[in-house]
Amino acid sequence: MGNVVDYVRREFRGFGELAFSNVDSLVLSELSYMRLLGLVPVFGEAKSVATVPIRELLRAESYDGMFVSNSSEMNDYRLSLLRAVCESPRFRGLRVGEYAERLDEGEQQQFAAMTFDLGADFGLYVAFRGTDGTLVGWKEDFNMTFRSGVPAQQEAVRYLQRVAEITTGPLYVGGHSKGGNLAAFAAAFVEPEVQRRIVAVYNNDGPGFLEDVIKSAGYKAICQKIQTFIPQTSLFGMMLEHAEPFTIIQSSGHFIMQHDPYSWTVLGP
């Protein structure tokens, strides 16, 4: 078996041979924790989706700025994932760009997103970053427990709507932790024509929503496309309400450490 890095290292088939899967979504959701300001095109500056080959991120001099979690183990894991992706015949043709990042203490907003181009025949994957460990990020997470439409959620809607407007083709949306919540919220509140282009929404152990979101017409319209994955002793993913079914994932971690996707067991694709 192994984890998500092992999957990338062993799965050589392209998206034409093996369709985009929930494990592929987890790969890109994890890469969304990279800080890419100055390394890839910035969101909103071009009239079409602007990206660069993902292999251009393999710059040793940039790693200290790209991987900045409070855990050296987590930083090493995400760097190993990036290297595996750039070596893999399944993933090395990816392009990444439309990078957006906003940290606003006044608004209590922590938001980041990026777009991965899977190839002309396969569409785009819009990835939203989870909580980054900043105090602002945790404050916004707390705000989500009693208020719908916090700044990061509203920003996620604008981001997905804009990406959809400047491109054509299928859309996949996802994230881990708070990023999974942002993905589901964005998919629920974009315009109906954008919703129709969304193939799937991936919520990897992200919290649910308050009742007003669950009962909204937009959420009901997208609910059947949301795929939620939680580890055995999920804490974050079981917060608030979920209307969609969820899949329980085996984890090698213990209690709260199961929230880290590198502990999730992957069998085959």
ZABADO-700693 format. One line per 4 residues: number of its first residue (from 0); their letters; for each residue x, y, z of N, C-alpha, C. Coordinates in steps of 0.1 Angstrom, whole numbers, plus 5000, padded with zeros to 4 digits. Example, Ala and Ser with C-alpha at 12.3 -4.5 7.8 and 13.67 -1.06 7.14 Angstrom:
0 = AS = 5132 4943 5078 5123 4955 5078 5132 4967 5078; 5128 4978 5071 5137 4989 5071 5129 5000 5079
//
This chain:
0 = MGNV = 5008 4988 5000 5000 5000 5000 5009 5013 5000; 5009 5020 5011 5018 5032 5011 5009 5044 5012; 5015 5056 5010 5007 5069 5011 5007 5076 4998; 5003 5088 4998 5000 5096 4985 5013 5097 4977
4 = VDYV = 5025 5099 4984 5037 5100 4977 5041 5087 4970; 5039 5076 4977 5041 5063 4970 5032 5061 4958; 5020 5066 4959 5011 5065 4947 5017 5072 4935; 5021 5084 4937 5027 5092 4926 5039 5085 4920
8 = RREF = 5047 5079 4929 5059 5073 4924 5057 5060 4916; 5045 5053 4919 5043 5040 4912 5032 5041 4901; 5024 5051 4900 5013 5052 4890 5018 5060 4878; 5021 5052 4867 5027 5058 4855 5017 5061 4845
12 = RGFG = 5005 5056 4845 4995 5058 4835 4990 5073 4835; 4988 5078 4822 4983 5091 4821 4968 5092 4823; 4963 5105 4823 4949 5107 4826 4940 5101 4815; 4946 5099 4803 4938 5092 4793 4936 5077 4795
16 = ELAF = 4946 5071 4802 4945 5057 4805 4938 5054 4818; 4940 5063 4828 4934 5062 4841 4928 5075 4845; 4915 5076 4846 4908 5089 4848 4912 5095 4861; 4911 5109 4861 4914 5116 4873 4906 5111 4885
20 = SNVD = 4913 5109 4896 4907 5102 4907 4908 5110 4920; 4901 5105 4931 4902 5111 4944 4916 5112 4949; 4925 5103 4946 4939 5103 4951 4946 5114 4943; 4943 5116 4930 4949 5127 4923 4945 5140 4929
24 = SLVL = 4933 5141 4933 4928 5153 4939 4936 5156 4952; 4939 5146 4960 4946 5147 4972 4960 5152 4969; 4966 5147 4959 4980 5152 4955 4980 5167 4953; 4970 5172 4945 4970 5186 4941 4965 5194 4953
28 = SELS = 4957 5189 4961 4953 5196 4973 4964 5199 4982; 4973 5189 4984 4985 5190 4992 4995 5200 4986; 4996 5200 4973 5005 5209 4966 5001 5224 4968; 4988 5226 4970 4983 5239 4972 4988 5246 4984
32 = YMRL = 4994 5239 4993 5001 5245 5005 5014 5252 5001; 5019 5250 4989 5031 5257 4985 5029 5271 4983; 5038 5279 4987 5037 5294 4985 5045 5297 4972; 5037 5303 4963 5043 5304 4949 5044 5318 4944
36 = LGLV = 5042 5328 4953 5043 5342 4949 5057 5345 4943; 5057 5350 4930 5069 5353 4923 5074 5341 4915; 5068 5330 4916 5072 5318 4909 5063 5314 4898; 5050 5317 4899 5040 5314 4889 5032 5326 4886
40 = PVFG = 5024 5326 4875 5015 5338 4872 5005 5340 4883; 5003 5353 4886 4994 5357 4896 4979 5358 4891; 4970 5354 4900 4956 5354 4896 4951 5367 4891; 4944 5367 4880 4937 5378 4875 4944 5388 4866
44 = EAKS = 4957 5384 4864 4965 5394 4855 4964 5391 4840; 4959 5379 4837 4958 5376 4823 4943 5374 4819; 4941 5374 4806 4927 5372 4801 4924 5358 4798; 4933 5349 4800 4931 5335 4800 4939 5329 4811
48 = VATV = 4937 5316 4814 4944 5310 4826 4959 5309 4823; 4967 5316 4831 4981 5317 4829 4988 5307 4839; 4996 5298 4833 5003 5288 4840 5017 5286 4835; 5025 5279 4843 5039 5275 4839 5040 5260 4841
52 = PIRE = 5049 5253 4835 5052 5239 4838 5055 5237 4852; 5050 5227 4859 5052 5225 4873 5067 5222 4876; 5074 5216 4866 5088 5213 4868 5096 5226 4871; 5091 5237 4867 5098 5250 4870 5099 5253 4885
56 = LLRA = 5091 5246 4893 5091 5248 4907 5103 5241 4914; 5110 5233 4907 5121 5225 4913 5133 5235 4913; 5133 5244 4922 5144 5254 4924 5148 5253 4939; 5160 5248 4941 5164 5246 4955 5165 5259 4963
60 = ESYD = 5168 5270 4956 5169 5283 4963 5156 5288 4967; 5145 5282 4962 5131 5287 4965 5124 5279 4976; 5130 5268 4979 5123 5258 4988 5120 5264 5002; 5129 5272 5008 5126 5278 5021 5114 5287 5021
64 = GMFV = 5111 5293 5010 5100 5302 5009 5087 5295 5005; 5089 5283 4998 5077 5275 4993 5071 5267 5004; 5079 5261 5012 5075 5252 5022 5077 5258 5036; 5067 5263 5042 5068 5271 5054 5059 5267 5066
68 = SNSS = 5055 5254 5066 5047 5250 5077 5056 5250 5090; 5050 5248 5101 5057 5248 5114 5064 5235 5117; 5062 5225 5108 5067 5212 5109 5078 5209 5098; 5090 5206 5102 5100 5202 5092 5096 5189 5086
72 = EMND = 5090 5180 5093 5085 5167 5087 5075 5170 5076; 5066 5179 5079 5056 5182 5069 5062 5189 5057; 5071 5198 5059 5078 5205 5048 5086 5195 5039; 5092 5185 5045 5100 5175 5038 5090 5166 5030
76 = YRLS = 5079 5163 5036 5069 5154 5029 5064 5161 5017; 5060 5174 5018 5055 5181 5006 5065 5184 4996; 5078 5186 4999 5089 5187 4989 5090 5173 4982; 5090 5162 4990 5091 5149 4983 5079 5147 4974
80 = LLRA = 5067 5152 4977 5056 5151 4968 5058 5158 4956; 5063 5171 4957 5066 5179 4945 5076 5172 4936; 5086 5167 4942 5097 5160 4934 5091 5148 4927; 5083 5140 4934 5076 5128 4928 5067 5132 4916
84 = VCES = 5060 5143 4918 5051 5148 4907 5059 5152 4895; 5070 5159 4897 5077 5163 4885 5085 5152 4878; 5087 5141 4885 5093 5129 4879 5083 5120 4872; 5071 5121 4876 5060 5111 4872 5055 5113 4858
88 = PRFR = 5054 5103 4850 5048 5104 4837 5034 5108 4837; 5027 5105 4848 5013 5109 4850 5011 5124 4853; 5020 5129 4860 5019 5143 4865 5028 5153 4859; 5039 5149 4853 5050 5159 4850 5046 5169 4839
92 = GLRV = 5035 5166 4832 5030 5175 4822 5021 5186 4828; 5018 5185 4841 5010 5196 4847 5015 5209 4845; 5006 5219 4845 5010 5233 4846 5003 5239 4858; 5009 5249 4863 5003 5256 4875 5004 5271 4875
96 = GEYA = 4994 5277 4880 4994 5292 4879 4982 5298 4886; 4978 5310 4882 4967 5317 4888 4968 5317 4903; 4980 5320 4908 4982 5320 4922 4976 5332 4929; 4968 5329 4940 4962 5339 4948 4965 5337 4962
100 = ERLD = 4968 5347 4970 4971 5346 4984 4967 5359 4991; 4960 5358 5002 4956 5369 5009 4956 5366 5024; 4962 5374 5032 4962 5373 5046 4959 5387 5052; 4948 5389 5058 4943 5402 5062 4938 5401 5077
104 = EGEQ = 4946 5406 5086 4943 5405 5100 4930 5413 5103; 4928 5424 5097 4917 5432 5099 4904 5425 5096; 4904 5419 5084 4892 5411 5080 4892 5397 5086; 4902 5393 5092 4904 5380 5097 4902 5370 5085
108 = QQFA = 4910 5372 5075 4909 5363 5063 4923 5357 5060; 4923 5344 5058 4934 5337 5053 4930 5329 5041; 4935 5332 5029 4930 5326 5017 4942 5323 5008; 4942 5312 5001 4951 5310 4990 4945 5299 4981
112 = AMTF = 4948 5301 4968 4944 5292 4958 4953 5291 4946; 4953 5281 4938 4960 5280 4926 4953 5270 4917; 4956 5271 4904 4949 5263 4894 4960 5254 4887; 4956 5242 4885 4965 5232 4878 4958 5229 4865
116 = DLGA = 4965 5230 4854 4961 5226 4841 4964 5211 4838; 4954 5203 4837 4956 5188 4836 4959 5185 4821; 4957 5194 4812 4959 5191 4798 4947 5195 4790; 4948 5197 4777 4938 5202 4769 4925 5193 4769
120 = DFGL = 4927 5180 4770 4916 5171 4770 4910 5168 4783; 4916 5173 4794 4912 5169 4807 4906 5180 4816; 4910 5192 4814 4904 5203 4822 4913 5209 4832; 4907 5216 4841 4915 5223 4852 4911 5218 4866
124 = YVAF = 4921 5218 4875 4918 5215 4889 4921 5228 4897; 4911 5233 4903 4912 5245 4912 4914 5240 4926; 4925 5244 4932 4928 5239 4946 4929 5250 4955; 4922 5248 4967 4922 5258 4977 4930 5253 4989
128 = RGTD = 4938 5262 4995 4947 5259 5006 4939 5258 5019; 4943 5249 5027 4937 5248 5041 4944 5258 5050; 4941 5257 5063 4946 5266 5073 4961 5265 5073; 4968 5277 5073 4982 5277 5072 4990 5278 5085
132 = GTLV = 4983 5277 5096 4990 5278 5109 4991 5292 5115; 4987 5302 5107 4988 5316 5112 4976 5318 5122; 4978 5328 5131 4967 5331 5140 4955 5336 5133; 4957 5344 5122 4946 5349 5114 4938 5337 5108
136 = GWKE = 4945 5327 5103 4938 5315 5098 4930 5308 5108; 4935 5306 5120 4927 5300 5131 4915 5308 5135; 4917 5321 5135 4905 5330 5139 4894 5328 5129; 4898 5328 5116 4888 5326 5106 4881 5312 5107
140 = DFNM = 4889 5302 5110 4883 5289 5112 4872 5289 5123; 4875 5297 5134 4866 5298 5145 4853 5305 5140; 4855 5316 5132 4844 5323 5127 4835 5315 5119; 4840 5305 5112 4832 5296 5103 4822 5288 5112
144 = TFRS = 4825 5286 5124 4816 5278 5133 4803 5285 5136; 4802 5298 5134 4789 5305 5137 4785 5314 5126; 4793 5316 5115 4789 5325 5105 4792 5319 5091; 4782 5320 5082 4784 5315 5068 4789 5327 5060
148 = GVPA = 4797 5324 5050 4802 5334 5041 4813 5343 5047; 4823 5336 5054 4834 5343 5059 4843 5348 5047; 4852 5358 5049 4859 5363 5038 4866 5353 5029; 4872 5343 5034 4879 5333 5026 4868 5325 5017
152 = QQEA = 4857 5322 5023 4846 5316 5015 4842 5324 5003; 4840 5337 5006 4835 5346 4995 4846 5348 4985; 4859 5348 4989 4870 5349 4980 4871 5337 4971; 4868 5325 4977 4868 5313 4969 4858 5313 4958
156 = VRYL = 4846 5318 4961 4836 5319 4951 4840 5328 4939; 4846 5340 4943 4851 5349 4932 4862 5342 4924; 4871 5335 4931 4882 5329 4924 4877 5319 4914; 4868 5310 4918 4864 5299 4909 4855 5305 4898
160 = QRVA = 4847 5315 4901 4839 5321 4890 4848 5327 4880; 4858 5334 4884 4867 5341 4875 4875 5331 4866; 4880 5320 4872 4887 5310 4864 4878 5304 4854; 4866 5301 4858 4856 5295 4849 4853 5305 4837
164 = EITT = 4853 5318 4840 4849 5327 4829 4860 5329 4819; 4873 5326 4823 4884 5329 4813 4889 5316 4807; 4881 5305 4808 4885 5292 4802 4873 5284 4798; 4875 5273 4792 4864 5264 4788 4868 5250 4793
168 = GPLY = 4859 5241 4792 4862 5227 4796 4858 5223 4810; 4861 5211 4813 4857 5205 4826 4865 5212 4838; 4859 5212 4849 4865 5218 4861 4864 5208 4873; 4875 5207 4880 4876 5199 4892 4879 5209 4903
172 = VGGH = 4874 5207 4915 4876 5217 4926 4879 5209 4938; 4889 5213 4946 4891 5206 4959 4901 5212 4968; 4903 5206 4979 4912 5211 4989 4912 5202 5001; 4922 5205 5010 4923 5197 5023 4920 5206 5034
176 = SKGG = 4913 5201 5045 4909 5208 5057 4901 5220 5053; 4904 5232 5057 4896 5244 5054 4895 5245 5038; 4906 5241 5031 4905 5242 5017 4894 5233 5011; 4891 5222 5017 4880 5214 5012 4866 5221 5015
180 = NLAA = 4865 5228 5026 4853 5236 5028 4852 5247 5018; 4863 5254 5015 4862 5265 5005 4858 5259 4992; 4863 5247 4988 4860 5242 4975 4845 5239 4974; 4839 5233 4985 4825 5230 4984 4817 5243 4984
184 = FAAA = 4821 5253 4992 4813 5265 4993 4814 5272 4980; 4826 5273 4974 4827 5280 4961 4818 5273 4950; 4819 5260 4950 4811 5252 4940 4796 5254 4942; 4792 5257 4955 4778 5259 4958 4772 5272 4954
188 = FVEP = 4781 5282 4953 4777 5296 4951 4782 5303 4938; 4788 5295 4929 4791 5301 4916 4778 5300 4908; 4779 5307 4896 4767 5307 4887 4764 5293 4882; 4751 5290 4880 4747 5276 4876 4754 5271 4864
192 = EVQR = 4757 5280 4854 4765 5274 4842 4779 5269 4846; 4785 5275 4856 4798 5270 4861 4796 5257 4868; 4785 5256 4876 4782 5244 4883 4781 5232 4874; 4775 5235 4862 4773 5224 4853 4786 5219 4847
196 = RIVA = 4796 5227 4847 4809 5223 4841 4818 5216 4852; 4814 5216 4864 4822 5210 4875 4819 5195 4875; 4830 5187 4873 4829 5173 4873 4828 5167 4887; 4836 5172 4896 4836 5167 4910 4842 5178 4919
200 = VYNN = 4838 5177 4932 4843 5186 4942 4848 5177 4953; 4861 5179 4957 4868 5170 4967 4870 5177 4980; 4864 5172 4991 4866 5178 5004 4874 5168 5012; 4887 5170 5014 4896 5161 5021 4896 5165 5036
204 = DGPG = 4888 5159 5044 4887 5162 5059 4885 5176 5062; 4877 5183 5054 4873 5197 5057 4860 5197 5064; 4858 5208 5072 4845 5209 5079 4833 5211 5070; 4821 5209 5076 4809 5211 5068 4804 5226 5070
208 = FLED = 4791 5228 5070 4786 5241 5070 4774 5243 5080; 4771 5255 5082 4759 5258 5090 4746 5255 5081; 4735 5254 5088 4723 5250 5082 4718 5258 5070; 4721 5271 5070 4717 5280 5059 4723 5276 5046
212 = VIKS = 4736 5272 5047 4743 5268 5034 4737 5254 5030; 4736 5245 5039 4731 5232 5035 4717 5233 5028; 4709 5242 5033 4695 5244 5027 4695 5252 5015; 4706 5258 5011 4706 5267 4999 4704 5260 4986
216 = AGYK = 4699 5267 4976 4696 5260 4963 4709 5256 4957; 4720 5265 4958 4733 5262 4952 4739 5250 4958; 4739 5248 4971 4745 5236 4977 4737 5224 4973; 4724 5225 4973 4716 5213 4968 4719 5209 4954
220 = AICQ = 4722 5219 4946 4725 5216 4931 4738 5209 4930; 4748 5212 4939 4761 5206 4937 4764 5195 4946; 4755 5192 4955 4758 5182 4966 4762 5169 4961; 4755 5164 4950 4758 5151 4945 4772 5150 4938
224 = KIQT = 4778 5161 4936 4792 5161 4930 4803 5162 4941; 4799 5164 4953 4808 5166 4964 4813 5152 4969; 4826 5150 4970 4831 5137 4975 4839 5141 4988; 4835 5136 4999 4842 5140 5012 4849 5128 5017
228 = FIPQ = 4861 5130 5022 4870 5119 5027 4874 5123 5041; 4873 5114 5050 4877 5116 5064 4885 5104 5069; 4895 5107 5078 4902 5095 5084 4893 5089 5095; 4898 5078 5101 4890 5071 5111 4886 5079 5123
232 = TSLF = 4895 5087 5128 4891 5095 5140 4891 5110 5136; 4884 5113 5126 4883 5127 5121 4878 5136 5131; 4884 5147 5133 4879 5158 5141 4874 5170 5133; 4883 5175 5125 4880 5187 5116 4869 5184 5106
236 = GMML = 4870 5172 5100 4860 5169 5089 4846 5166 5095; 4845 5164 5108 4831 5161 5113 4825 5173 5120; 4832 5184 5119 4826 5197 5124 4815 5202 5115; 4805 5208 5121 4793 5213 5114 4786 5203 5106
240 = EHAE = 4777 5207 5097 4769 5197 5090 4773 5194 5076; 4771 5181 5073 4774 5176 5059 4761 5170 5054; 4757 5173 5042 4746 5166 5036 4750 5155 5026; 4763 5156 5022 4768 5146 5012 4773 5134 5019
244 = PFTI = 4774 5122 5013 4780 5110 5019 4795 5112 5020; 4801 5105 5029 4815 5106 5030 4822 5092 5030; 4835 5091 5027 4842 5079 5027 4852 5080 5038; 4853 5069 5046 4863 5068 5057 4876 5062 5052
248 = IQSS = 4887 5069 5055 4900 5065 5051 4908 5060 5062; 4915 5049 5059 4925 5043 5069 4937 5052 5070; 4941 5055 5083 4953 5063 5085 4962 5056 5094; 4975 5059 5092 4986 5054 5101 4989 5063 5112
252 = GHFI = 4982 5074 5113 4984 5084 5124 4976 5081 5136; 4977 5089 5146 4970 5087 5158 4962 5100 5161; 4949 5098 5164 4940 5109 5168 4941 5121 5159; 4945 5132 5164 4945 5145 5156 4955 5144 5145
256 = MQHD = 4966 5136 5146 4976 5135 5135 4970 5128 5123; 4958 5122 5124 4952 5116 5112 4947 5126 5102; 4947 5139 5107 4943 5150 5098 4953 5152 5087; 4966 5148 5089 4976 5150 5079 4975 5139 5068
260 = PYSW = 4973 5143 5056 4971 5134 5045 4982 5124 5042; 4995 5128 5046 5006 5118 5044 5004 5105 5052; 4995 5106 5062 4992 5094 5070 4981 5085 5064; 4975 5090 5053 4964 5082 5047 4969 5071 5038
264 = TVLG = 4963 5059 5040 4967 5048 5033 4961 5047 5019; 4970 5045 5009 4965 5044 4995 4968 5031 4989; 4957 5025 4984 4958 5011 4978 4955 5013 4963; 4964 5010 4954 4961 5012 4940 4959 5026 4937
268 = P = 4949 5029 4928 4946 5043 4925 4935 5049 4934
//
